[in-house]
Amino acid sequence: MPIMIPGFLKTSKTELTPQQRSFKLFAIGALLLLGGLSMVLAAHFYIPPSLKQEIITLISLVIAFFGAIMAITGYIKLLLSRINHFINRS
């Protein structure tokens, strides 16, 4: 009986191009940034002022910070890749 492997666990047969990897990094970073900031807002509105609210807000800000770093890195890599493409095309 063959073993069923979920789609997200399978290795892809085609390698991603540098632009695709940069865009993936940018997209994941942007989602983490938005998710972290929305958690900050949710903690502000739905959790009464307490130490628990502060801890959740701190964790959310750390997530948002790493998401912002990832998004900025991905965007800069995309920008440099496009500039390199336009300079080196024949």
ZADODO-66930 format. One record per residue (C-alpha): x, y, z; residue in one letter. Coordinates in pm, whole numbers, plus 50000, padded with zeros to 5 digits. Layout:
XYZA...
//
This chain:
500005000050000M501565033549897P502325059450162I500345091650122M502405123250182I500595156550219P501305182149949G503075206850175F505605180150282L506575170049930K509795183949788T509265204249475S510825191549155K511565226549028T513795250349217E512545285549280L514225314349102T515915341149316P513045365149245Q510475339349355Q512415332649677R512685369949745S508965374949686F508155345549913K510345360950186L508615394550137F505125379450147A505775358650460I507365388750631G504435411250543A501965385650677L503925382451002L504045420351036L500305423950983L499555394451209G501715408451489G500185442851463L496655428751460S497495408951775M498605441551939V495265457451853L493335426951969A495205426652300A494475463652347H490735460352286F489885425852422Y492195420152721I491815442053029P494935461353136P497145436653320S500515419353305L498965393653068K498065421252822Q501605435352837E503195401252775I500915393952480I501645428352339T505395423052380L505285389352203I503155404751927S505625433151880L508515408651856V506635389151587I505845421451403A509485432551428F510815400351275F508105402051008G509145437550921A512805427150895I511855398150669M509645419950451A512285447050415I514965421150333T512745404450073G511805437749917Y515425449349893I516455416049740K513635419149487L514685454749404L518345445249358L517365415249147S515275437148916R518015463348887I520535435948808N518185421848544H517795455548370F521525462948379I522625429048247N520015422447980R521255422747625S
//
